[in-house]
Amino acid sequence: MAHFAKFLWITNMPYVWSTIAVAAAVLIGYALRSLAPLPNVSLIFLLAVLFPAVSFGMWPAIYASFLSFLAYNFFFIHPIYTLTVAEPHELLALVIFLIVAIITSALAGRVRDQAREMVRARTAAETERVRNTLLAAISHDFRTPLSSILGAATSLLDYRDKLGASAQADLLGQIKQEAEGLDEMVRNLLAITRIDAGGLELNYDWVDLREVVQRVINAARRRGAAQRITAALPGDLPMVRADAMLAEQALGNVVNNAVLHTPMETTITVDAVVDPASVSLRVTDDGPGIPAETLPHAFDKFVRVRRAGTAGREGTGLGLAIARGIVEAHRGSTVAQSPVADGRGTRVVLTFPREETSP
């Protein structure tokens, strides 16, 4: 019974607000008349009709039209406090008011409905675009590692007796490396889905960023990064309250992005800047940098930049978008800077807030 009553209350809320709007029009009409004589209070009631029309649609607005008609007659047409109309011209004014109110409510309600259809259509089109882009990214980025895994596994199955121990180890290492890359892509896809849905859950703990940086660098080297990756962290680097796995994923995405989009001779440096209120991890490379027209969109989804010396190596275009989502979920911020020095280089800064005390 309680659920049914709640359902009725929610269902009738537009009519409740329409009633409140008409009551407010009555009070405003009385207040304005006490300050100065008004030739026509009906315009105030038209506003009371427009409110439910824009907010709830046509039928609550039509309800407000009839309610305004009765309230206007009862409180402002002589003789007041009755529904009797003494003068014919007053009756005509009331009828005209009702007609105008109904037409206004119908038009405003129709405009509202059309706006909702347009928003729904635009949302559907954007969803379809994102889905197509995501499917294209998945099909492109999954095909290469899957082909490598399939080729290596087939070679092991068909030519195991003819392959030496070193060749078999190389093939197994290739399978492991490509599988790790696939695992990272799947984790990124799941992460961007949770971020877009607002369902990213944080397991806060005290996190040693020095350990996070070292794990990320080791992982990049293990996956075969040819660039020189170094850490230059201050000795007084404090711990921060964060989700350790997500913080590592965010920094790992930034480092992997630098590896993907810089030549092999590039140097990538991870350092940190400590402020009283925050700790900023910075990933800086001396590569070609990000084009000026792309820099404002560096953290957008599916943004890819092909640069000289990195042909054929592309990611899903989700790495920096996920990093931003993770850092913002920690109430932090992200910044991309390019160039850094001598017209070259890129720096991505992940800033985490500091707690007042740390162990």
Phi, psi and omega in degrees: 000319180296320179294322179294320178295320178296321178298317179296320181296314180295318181298322185268002181304318177303323180285329175296314180292328176295319177297318179297321180297318179294318178298321177296323178297321178298312181296317179295321178298316178297317182296317180292323179292331178287336180273320181202146179292129179251134181290333184206118179268355187297333180297328177295321179289332174296324175296322177295334177279321181295326181302305178292332179297315180285326187274322189236343180116190191287314188293316172300328178290320177295320175301316179294329178296311180292321178294321177295322178302314181291318182293319179298318178293316187289321188259340189231352179255127180286140355287131184286161180066022171219163176265012178277140177247116185280322186255136179301321181294331176292321177297318178296319179298320178296316180296316178298318178301315181298316180297314180297320181296317180293316179297317179298317180295321180294316180294315180295320177296321179293319177299319179298315180296320179295323178295320178295321178295320179296317179297318180296318180293320179294319178296318179297319179295318179294320177298318179295321179296314180297319180296316179296319178296318180295317179296320178296318179295317181296312182298323180285312188280338177275334187296316184296308179295325178295321177296320179295316179297315180297317180296315180295317180295320179296319179297319179295321181287320187273330187235026183302319183292335183265351182263139176283173182298322180294317179295319178296319178296321178297317180294319178294321177296322177296318178299315181297316182296314180293324178294322176296321177297319177296319179299320179295318179297319179296317178298322178294319178296317177295321181295315182292329176294316179293322180296314180295328180274358182069023184250025180280112182263133183254130174257090187291140173200167175285124187243130174273106183295335178297318178292322178299313181299316182295321179295320180295316180295316179298320179295319179296318178294322181295329179277003172096021179298125181275341181292158175274114183248123182230159175245136178226074186261144179292153181292334182261030181297116184278163173280154179233156175275115184199172170273113188299316182294319180289322177298319177294322178295319180298310180294321179299321178296322180292316179296316178297324177297320178294321179295318182292328191247022176227153176297164185294334182276006183287149171254129179245125183241132175250116177229186184214149175238127184253125174241165178302331184251354186202164172232126182247122172268130184239130176248113186239133175235160178253033179282197185289345179089176180258132178303146184301324181286341181265335186307316180297342182251017186300328183262007177283157179288144174064022175272122180234144178230120175266127183237163180298135178087358180234020183302136177086351179250108180223152174259194180280349185078020182245347189303307182289327177297319178292318178302316178297316180299319180293314182294319179293330175294335174273009183065031177253197183215161179230147179217140173244132181235136177194133359283169181258314180207140176056036177072013181227171171091158178223141176230126176246126185246125175250117185250123178251138178288152178260145171280164181292327180232151176217151182290000000 
